[in-house]
Amino acid sequence: MANLGSRRIGLGLAALGRPGYITLGRSDAIGDAARRDVEYMRSRTEAVLETAWTAGVRWFDVARSYGKAEEFVGDWLRCKGVAPSEVAVSSKWGYRYVADWHVEVAGDVHEVKEHTPEHFASQLAETLDCVGEYIRLYQIHSATIESGVLQNAEVLQLLHSCKRERGWAIGLSLSSPTQSDVLRAALATRVQGEALFSSCQVTYNMLEQEAHAALLEAHHAGLTVIVKEGVANGRLLSGGSGLAIDETCTHFGCSHDQLALACVLAQEFEPWVLSGAVTGKQLLSNLRADEVAEQLKEEPALLARVMGKLRQDSGTYWADRAALEWN
């Protein structure tokens, strides 16, 4: 299993390491797009990192495609004098950021996926330069059956070498309606006779629950389960998310973000959960989900009821997600 520290909520920097992301309401929280040069985003990131550290967060999740997230985190940790043994950084390779620090890209894409040995080598070198001494978990970014990465013997051997030579845990992140299929294929992946993956990072929330059975299988197989997008890119934070979530928030005296993350934390596959907060206030609110999750575990019927009422068809969920605009 991947050792990510003592607290099960970490800070993901997908929305902090670059000027644009798809979370709803992000502009209100992070400021006008015209102001978001590199130093502005570095300053915002460092402020949230400081809040996280003070609150006891010791796990930070980045990726090569998250703009300058690796650089921001690595520089901040070194400036703060944090020893590698005091923190866990997880990162990913496979996508490269191509938006050139723009939010509007005139119909072009913000990131491009390439799961080749050559791309692995180049991105590994960049990660090592930015944050290498702090890496504890290295992941394939958005593995799919179509990309062929789980059948690419050369890539798998390179990952295995990182595991053996650097002591890193190896994982994969998933982002598609076929998450369960990819996860089961990953569970069966062996290199030199041993299981390669010790973690999986999967989209799971009150709306998208399709991967539940596969996540249980992964948990029982000994993998660390990491959940991203626990608030569904902001879709679970508005009053329009349904009466069931409003009533449950009133019952526990909590906010929508706390309930959404608590419903994930309370699952039987015992996930670690990423906060995508872009302000210290958001992060501190997210962190209270730990307390709400403990209350939910004492009322399993209520947990099952609210999850059942909010659940969407997986195809609908991913179609709606694909329609979100970068902002």
C-alpha positions as a Markdown table, in Angstrom:
| # | Residue | x | y | z |
|---|---|---|---|---|
| 1 | Met | 0.0 | 0.0 | 0.0 |
| 2 | Ala | 1.0 | 3.6 | -0.5 |
| 3 | Asn | 1.9 | 5.4 | 2.7 |
| 4 | Leu | 0.4 | 8.9 | 2.5 |
| 5 | Gly | 0.7 | 9.9 | 6.1 |
| 6 | Ser | -1.7 | 9.9 | 9.0 |
| 7 | Arg | -4.5 | 12.1 | 7.7 |
| 8 | Arg | -6.9 | 10.7 | 5.1 |
| 9 | Ile | -7.6 | 14.0 | 3.4 |
| 10 | Gly | -4.9 | 15.5 | 1.2 |
| 11 | Leu | -4.6 | 18.6 | -1.0 |
| 12 | Gly | -4.8 | 18.1 | -4.8 |
| 13 | Leu | -3.4 | 20.9 | -6.9 |
| 14 | Ala | -5.1 | 20.4 | -10.2 |
| 15 | Ala | -6.9 | 23.8 | -9.7 |
| 16 | Leu | -4.0 | 25.6 | -8.2 |
| 17 | Gly | -1.1 | 24.8 | -10.4 |
| 18 | Arg | -2.5 | 26.4 | -13.6 |
| 19 | Pro | -4.7 | 29.4 | -14.3 |
| 20 | Gly | -7.7 | 27.4 | -15.6 |
| 21 | Tyr | -9.6 | 24.4 | -14.5 |
| 22 | Ile | -13.1 | 23.0 | -14.8 |
| 23 | Thr | -14.4 | 23.4 | -11.2 |
| 24 | Leu | -17.7 | 25.4 | -11.1 |
| 25 | Gly | -17.4 | 28.7 | -9.3 |
| 26 | Arg | -13.6 | 28.7 | -9.5 |
| 27 | Ser | -13.4 | 32.3 | -10.8 |
| 28 | Asp | -15.2 | 33.6 | -7.7 |
| 29 | Ala | -12.8 | 31.9 | -5.4 |
| 30 | Ile | -9.5 | 32.4 | -7.2 |
| 31 | Gly | -9.9 | 35.8 | -8.8 |
| 32 | Asp | -10.2 | 37.3 | -12.3 |
| 33 | Ala | -8.5 | 35.3 | -15.1 |
| 34 | Ala | -6.7 | 38.4 | -16.3 |
| 35 | Arg | -4.7 | 38.5 | -13.0 |
| 36 | Arg | -3.6 | 34.9 | -12.9 |
| 37 | Asp | 0.0 | 35.1 | -14.0 |
| 38 | Val | 2.5 | 32.6 | -12.7 |
| 39 | Glu | 3.5 | 34.6 | -9.6 |
| 40 | Tyr | -0.1 | 35.2 | -8.7 |
| 41 | Met | -0.9 | 31.5 | -8.9 |
| 42 | Arg | 2.3 | 30.6 | -7.0 |
| 43 | Ser | 1.3 | 33.0 | -4.2 |
| 44 | Arg | -2.2 | 31.6 | -4.0 |
| 45 | Thr | -0.9 | 28.1 | -4.0 |
| 46 | Glu | 1.6 | 28.8 | -1.2 |
| 47 | Ala | -1.1 | 30.4 | 0.9 |
| 48 | Val | -3.3 | 27.2 | 0.7 |
| 49 | Leu | -0.2 | 25.0 | 1.3 |
| 50 | Glu | 0.5 | 27.0 | 4.5 |
| 51 | Thr | -3.1 | 26.5 | 5.7 |
| 52 | Ala | -2.9 | 22.8 | 4.9 |
| 53 | Trp | 0.4 | 22.4 | 6.7 |
| 54 | Thr | -0.9 | 24.2 | 9.8 |
| 55 | Ala | -4.0 | 22.0 | 9.8 |
| 56 | Gly | -1.9 | 18.8 | 9.7 |
| 57 | Val | -2.1 | 17.9 | 6.0 |
| 58 | Arg | 1.0 | 16.1 | 4.9 |
| 59 | Trp | -0.1 | 14.7 | 1.5 |
| 60 | Phe | -0.1 | 16.8 | -1.6 |
| 61 | Asp | -1.1 | 15.5 | -5.1 |
| 62 | Val | 0.3 | 16.9 | -8.3 |
| 63 | Ala | 0.9 | 16.0 | -11.9 |
| 64 | Arg | 3.0 | 17.0 | -14.8 |
| 65 | Ser | -0.1 | 18.4 | -16.5 |
| 66 | Tyr | -1.1 | 20.5 | -13.5 |
| 67 | Gly | 0.8 | 23.5 | -14.9 |
| 68 | Lys | 3.5 | 24.4 | -12.4 |
| 69 | Ala | 2.0 | 22.4 | -9.5 |
| 70 | Glu | 5.1 | 20.2 | -9.1 |
| 71 | Glu | 7.4 | 23.3 | -9.1 |
| 72 | Phe | 5.2 | 25.2 | -6.7 |
| 73 | Val | 5.1 | 22.4 | -4.2 |
| 74 | Gly | 8.7 | 21.4 | -4.5 |
| 75 | Asp | 10.0 | 25.0 | -4.1 |
| 76 | Trp | 7.6 | 25.6 | -1.1 |
| 77 | Leu | 8.7 | 22.4 | 0.7 |
| 78 | Arg | 12.4 | 23.2 | 0.2 |
| 79 | Cys | 12.0 | 26.8 | 1.3 |
| 80 | Lys | 10.2 | 25.6 | 4.4 |
| 81 | Gly | 12.9 | 23.1 | 5.1 |
| 82 | Val | 10.7 | 20.1 | 5.1 |
| 83 | Ala | 12.5 | 16.8 | 5.2 |
| 84 | Pro | 11.3 | 14.2 | 2.7 |
| 85 | Ser | 10.4 | 11.9 | 5.6 |
| 86 | Glu | 7.9 | 14.5 | 6.8 |
| 87 | Val | 5.6 | 14.7 | 3.8 |
| 88 | Ala | 4.1 | 12.5 | 1.0 |
| 89 | Val | 3.8 | 13.9 | -2.5 |
| 90 | Ser | 2.0 | 11.9 | -5.2 |
| 91 | Ser | 2.5 | 12.8 | -8.8 |
| 92 | Lys | 1.5 | 11.5 | -12.3 |
| 93 | Trp | 2.9 | 11.2 | -15.7 |
| 94 | Gly | 1.1 | 10.8 | -19.0 |
| 95 | Tyr | -0.5 | 14.2 | -19.8 |
| 96 | Arg | 1.4 | 17.3 | -20.7 |
| 97 | Tyr | 0.1 | 20.8 | -20.2 |
| 98 | Val | -0.2 | 22.7 | -23.5 |
| 99 | Ala | -2.4 | 25.7 | -22.7 |
| 100 | Asp | 0.7 | 28.0 | -22.3 |
| 101 | Trp | -0.8 | 29.6 | -19.2 |
| 102 | His | -4.1 | 30.6 | -20.9 |
| 103 | Val | -7.6 | 30.0 | -19.7 |
| 104 | Glu | -9.2 | 30.6 | -23.1 |
| 105 | Val | -7.5 | 28.4 | -25.7 |
| 106 | Ala | -9.8 | 29.1 | -28.7 |
| 107 | Gly | -11.1 | 25.5 | -29.0 |
| 108 | Asp | -7.8 | 23.9 | -28.4 |
| 109 | Val | -7.1 | 21.5 | -25.5 |
| 110 | His | -5.4 | 22.2 | -22.2 |
| 111 | Glu | -3.5 | 18.9 | -22.0 |
| 112 | Val | -2.5 | 16.1 | -24.3 |
| 113 | Lys | -2.2 | 12.4 | -23.2 |
| 114 | Glu | 0.8 | 10.2 | -24.3 |
| 115 | His | 1.5 | 6.9 | -22.6 |
| 116 | Thr | 4.7 | 6.1 | -24.4 |
| 117 | Pro | 8.1 | 5.1 | -22.9 |
| 118 | Glu | 9.7 | 8.2 | -24.4 |
| 119 | His | 7.1 | 10.5 | -22.7 |
| 120 | Phe | 7.5 | 8.6 | -19.5 |
| 121 | Ala | 11.3 | 9.2 | -19.5 |
| 122 | Ser | 11.0 | 12.9 | -20.3 |
| 123 | Gln | 8.3 | 13.5 | -17.7 |
| 124 | Leu | 10.0 | 11.5 | -15.0 |
| 125 | Ala | 13.1 | 13.7 | -15.4 |
| 126 | Glu | 10.9 | 16.8 | -15.0 |
| 127 | Thr | 9.3 | 15.5 | -11.9 |
| 128 | Leu | 12.6 | 14.5 | -10.4 |
| 129 | Asp | 13.9 | 18.1 | -11.0 |
| 130 | Cys | 10.8 | 19.8 | -9.5 |
| 131 | Val | 9.9 | 17.6 | -6.6 |
| 132 | Gly | 11.8 | 14.4 | -6.8 |
| 133 | Glu | 13.0 | 13.9 | -3.3 |
| 134 | Tyr | 9.4 | 14.2 | -1.9 |
| 135 | Ile | 7.7 | 11.7 | -4.2 |
| 136 | Arg | 6.2 | 8.8 | -2.4 |
| 137 | Leu | 3.6 | 7.7 | -5.1 |
| 138 | Tyr | 4.0 | 7.8 | -8.9 |
| 139 | Gln | 1.0 | 7.2 | -11.0 |
| 140 | Ile | -0.1 | 6.7 | -14.6 |
| 141 | His | -2.3 | 9.7 | -15.3 |
| 142 | Ser | -5.8 | 8.7 | -16.6 |
| 143 | Ala | -5.0 | 5.1 | -17.7 |
| 144 | Thr | -7.5 | 3.7 | -20.2 |
| 145 | Ile | -7.8 | 0.5 | -22.1 |
| 146 | Glu | -7.6 | 2.5 | -25.4 |
| 147 | Ser | -4.2 | 4.1 | -24.6 |
| 148 | Gly | -2.7 | 0.6 | -24.3 |
| 149 | Val | -0.5 | 1.6 | -21.3 |
| 150 | Leu | -1.4 | -1.6 | -19.3 |
| 151 | Gln | -0.2 | -3.7 | -22.2 |
| 152 | Asn | 3.0 | -1.8 | -22.9 |
| 153 | Ala | 5.7 | -4.0 | -21.5 |
| 154 | Glu | 8.4 | -1.3 | -21.8 |
| 155 | Val | 6.3 | 1.2 | -19.8 |
| 156 | Leu | 5.4 | -1.3 | -17.2 |
| 157 | Gln | 9.1 | -2.3 | -16.8 |
| 158 | Leu | 10.1 | 1.4 | -16.4 |
| 159 | Leu | 7.5 | 1.8 | -13.6 |
| 160 | His | 8.7 | -1.4 | -12.0 |
| 161 | Ser | 12.2 | 0.1 | -12.0 |
| 162 | Cys | 11.0 | 3.2 | -10.2 |
| 163 | Lys | 9.4 | 0.9 | -7.6 |
| 164 | Arg | 12.5 | -1.1 | -7.1 |
| 165 | Glu | 15.2 | 1.5 | -7.4 |
| 166 | Arg | 13.5 | 4.6 | -5.9 |
| 167 | Gly | 11.2 | 2.9 | -3.4 |
| 168 | Trp | 8.1 | 4.6 | -4.8 |
| 169 | Ala | 4.7 | 3.1 | -4.7 |
| 170 | Ile | 3.2 | 2.8 | -8.2 |
| 171 | Gly | -0.4 | 3.6 | -9.0 |
| 172 | Leu | -2.7 | 4.8 | -11.7 |
| 173 | Ser | -5.5 | 7.4 | -11.9 |
| 174 | Leu | -8.7 | 6.7 | -13.8 |
| 175 | Ser | -11.2 | 9.1 | -15.4 |
| 176 | Ser | -13.8 | 7.6 | -17.6 |
| 177 | Pro | -17.1 | 5.6 | -17.6 |
| 178 | Thr | -14.9 | 2.5 | -17.9 |
| 179 | Gln | -13.0 | 3.0 | -14.6 |
| 180 | Ser | -14.0 | -0.4 | -13.3 |
| 181 | Asp | -12.7 | -2.2 | -16.3 |
| 182 | Val | -9.3 | -0.5 | -16.2 |
| 183 | Leu | -9.0 | -1.0 | -12.5 |
| 184 | Arg | -9.6 | -4.7 | -12.8 |
| 185 | Ala | -7.0 | -4.9 | -15.6 |
| 186 | Ala | -4.6 | -3.1 | -13.3 |
| 187 | Leu | -5.2 | -5.5 | -10.5 |
| 188 | Ala | -4.2 | -8.3 | -12.8 |
| 189 | Thr | -1.0 | -6.6 | -14.0 |
| 190 | Arg | 2.2 | -8.3 | -13.1 |
| 191 | Val | 5.9 | -7.4 | -13.7 |
| 192 | Gln | 8.5 | -10.0 | -13.0 |
| 193 | Gly | 5.8 | -12.1 | -11.3 |
| 194 | Glu | 4.7 | -9.4 | -8.8 |
| 195 | Ala | 1.8 | -7.0 | -8.7 |
| 196 | Leu | 2.9 | -3.6 | -10.0 |
| 197 | Phe | 0.2 | -1.3 | -8.6 |
| 198 | Ser | -0.3 | -0.5 | -4.9 |
| 199 | Ser | -2.8 | 2.3 | -5.3 |
| 200 | Cys | -5.6 | 3.6 | -7.6 |
| 201 | Gln | -6.9 | 7.1 | -7.9 |
| 202 | Val | -10.6 | 7.1 | -9.0 |
| 203 | Thr | -13.5 | 9.5 | -9.5 |
| 204 | Tyr | -16.1 | 8.6 | -7.0 |
| 205 | Asn | -18.7 | 10.8 | -5.4 |
| 206 | Met | -22.4 | 11.0 | -4.5 |
| 207 | Leu | -23.3 | 11.3 | -8.2 |
| 208 | Glu | -20.8 | 8.8 | -9.8 |
| 209 | Gln | -20.7 | 5.5 | -7.9 |
| 210 | Glu | -20.2 | 3.0 | -10.8 |
| 211 | Ala | -16.8 | 2.0 | -9.6 |
| 212 | His | -17.9 | 0.9 | -6.1 |
| 213 | Ala | -17.6 | -2.8 | -6.6 |
| 214 | Ala | -14.3 | -2.5 | -8.3 |
| 215 | Leu | -13.0 | -0.3 | -5.5 |
| 216 | Leu | -14.0 | -2.9 | -2.9 |
| 217 | Glu | -12.0 | -5.5 | -4.9 |
| 218 | Ala | -9.0 | -3.2 | -5.0 |
| 219 | His | -9.3 | -2.5 | -1.3 |
| 220 | His | -9.5 | -6.3 | -0.5 |
| 221 | Ala | -6.5 | -6.8 | -2.8 |
| 222 | Gly | -4.5 | -4.4 | -0.6 |
| 223 | Leu | -4.4 | -1.3 | -2.8 |
| 224 | Thr | -4.7 | 2.1 | -1.3 |
| 225 | Val | -7.9 | 3.7 | -2.7 |
| 226 | Ile | -7.6 | 7.4 | -3.5 |
| 227 | Val | -10.8 | 9.3 | -4.4 |
| 228 | Lys | -10.6 | 12.5 | -6.5 |
| 229 | Glu | -13.4 | 14.8 | -7.5 |
| 230 | Gly | -15.4 | 14.1 | -4.3 |
| 231 | Val | -17.5 | 17.2 | -4.8 |
| 232 | Ala | -17.9 | 16.4 | -8.5 |
| 233 | Asn | -16.1 | 19.5 | -9.7 |
| 234 | Gly | -18.4 | 21.7 | -7.7 |
| 235 | Arg | -21.6 | 20.2 | -8.9 |
| 236 | Leu | -22.5 | 19.0 | -5.4 |
| 237 | Leu | -22.0 | 22.4 | -3.8 |
| 238 | Ser | -25.0 | 24.2 | -5.1 |
| 239 | Gly | -28.5 | 24.2 | -3.8 |
| 240 | Gly | -29.7 | 22.5 | -6.9 |
| 241 | Ser | -28.0 | 19.2 | -5.9 |
| 242 | Gly | -31.2 | 18.0 | -4.4 |
| 243 | Leu | -33.4 | 17.9 | -1.3 |
| 244 | Ala | -31.7 | 14.8 | 0.0 |
| 245 | Ile | -28.4 | 16.5 | 0.4 |
| 246 | Asp | -30.0 | 19.6 | 1.9 |
| 247 | Glu | -31.9 | 17.6 | 4.5 |
| 248 | Thr | -28.8 | 15.5 | 5.4 |
| 249 | Cys | -26.7 | 18.6 | 5.8 |
| 250 | Thr | -29.3 | 20.0 | 8.2 |
| 251 | His | -29.3 | 16.7 | 10.1 |
| 252 | Phe | -25.6 | 16.8 | 10.7 |
| 253 | Gly | -25.2 | 20.6 | 10.9 |
| 254 | Cys | -22.6 | 20.5 | 8.1 |
| 255 | Ser | -22.1 | 22.1 | 4.7 |
| 256 | His | -22.5 | 20.5 | 1.3 |
| 257 | Asp | -18.8 | 20.1 | 0.7 |
| 258 | Gln | -18.4 | 18.4 | 4.1 |
| 259 | Leu | -21.2 | 16.0 | 3.5 |
| 260 | Ala | -20.0 | 15.1 | 0.0 |
| 261 | Leu | -16.5 | 14.3 | 1.1 |
| 262 | Ala | -17.8 | 12.5 | 4.3 |
| 263 | Cys | -20.0 | 10.3 | 2.2 |
| 264 | Val | -16.8 | 9.2 | 0.4 |
| 265 | Leu | -14.7 | 8.8 | 3.5 |
| 266 | Ala | -17.4 | 6.6 | 5.1 |
| 267 | Gln | -17.3 | 4.0 | 2.3 |
| 268 | Glu | -16.3 | 0.5 | 3.2 |
| 269 | Phe | -13.3 | 0.6 | 0.8 |
| 270 | Glu | -11.7 | 3.1 | 3.3 |
| 271 | Pro | -10.5 | 5.7 | 0.7 |
| 272 | Trp | -8.0 | 8.5 | 1.1 |
| 273 | Val | -9.7 | 11.6 | -0.3 |
| 274 | Leu | -8.3 | 14.7 | -2.1 |
| 275 | Ser | -9.6 | 18.2 | -1.5 |
| 276 | Gly | -9.5 | 20.4 | -4.6 |
| 277 | Ala | -9.7 | 23.6 | -2.5 |
| 278 | Val | -8.3 | 26.8 | -4.0 |
| 279 | Thr | -8.5 | 28.9 | -0.8 |
| 280 | Gly | -7.6 | 28.2 | 2.8 |
| 281 | Lys | -11.2 | 28.7 | 3.8 |
| 282 | Gln | -12.4 | 26.0 | 1.4 |
| 283 | Leu | -9.7 | 23.6 | 2.6 |
| 284 | Leu | -10.5 | 24.1 | 6.3 |
| 285 | Ser | -14.2 | 23.4 | 5.5 |
| 286 | Asn | -13.3 | 20.3 | 3.6 |
| 287 | Leu | -11.2 | 19.0 | 6.4 |
| 288 | Arg | -14.2 | 18.9 | 8.8 |
| 289 | Ala | -15.5 | 16.0 | 6.6 |
| 290 | Asp | -13.5 | 13.7 | 8.8 |
| 291 | Glu | -15.9 | 14.4 | 11.7 |
| 292 | Val | -19.0 | 14.1 | 9.6 |
| 293 | Ala | -17.8 | 10.8 | 8.2 |
| 294 | Glu | -17.6 | 9.3 | 11.7 |
| 295 | Gln | -21.2 | 10.4 | 12.3 |
| 296 | Leu | -22.3 | 8.9 | 9.0 |
| 297 | Lys | -20.7 | 5.6 | 9.9 |
| 298 | Glu | -23.0 | 5.4 | 12.9 |
| 299 | Glu | -26.0 | 5.9 | 10.6 |
| 300 | Pro | -25.4 | 3.5 | 7.7 |
| 301 | Ala | -29.0 | 3.5 | 6.6 |
| 302 | Leu | -28.9 | 7.3 | 6.2 |
| 303 | Leu | -25.6 | 7.0 | 4.3 |
| 304 | Ala | -27.2 | 4.4 | 1.9 |
| 305 | Arg | -30.3 | 6.5 | 1.5 |
| 306 | Val | -28.6 | 9.7 | 0.5 |
| 307 | Met | -26.1 | 8.0 | -1.8 |
| 308 | Gly | -29.0 | 6.2 | -3.4 |
| 309 | Lys | -31.0 | 9.4 | -4.0 |
| 310 | Leu | -28.1 | 11.3 | -5.5 |
| 311 | Arg | -26.6 | 8.5 | -7.7 |
| 312 | Gln | -26.6 | 9.3 | -11.5 |
| 313 | Asp | -26.3 | 7.1 | -14.5 |
| 314 | Ser | -22.5 | 6.9 | -15.1 |
| 315 | Gly | -22.8 | 7.8 | -18.8 |
| 316 | Thr | -24.8 | 10.9 | -17.9 |
| 317 | Tyr | -22.3 | 11.9 | -15.3 |
| 318 | Trp | -19.3 | 11.7 | -17.6 |
| 319 | Ala | -21.2 | 13.5 | -20.4 |
| 320 | Asp | -22.0 | 16.3 | -18.0 |
| 321 | Arg | -18.4 | 16.5 | -16.8 |
| 322 | Ala | -17.1 | 16.7 | -20.4 |
| 323 | Ala | -19.4 | 19.7 | -20.9 |
| 324 | Leu | -17.8 | 21.7 | -18.1 |
| 325 | Glu | -15.9 | 24.7 | -19.3 |
| 326 | Trp | -12.4 | 25.7 | -18.2 |
| 327 | Asn | -12.6 | 28.8 | -16.1 |
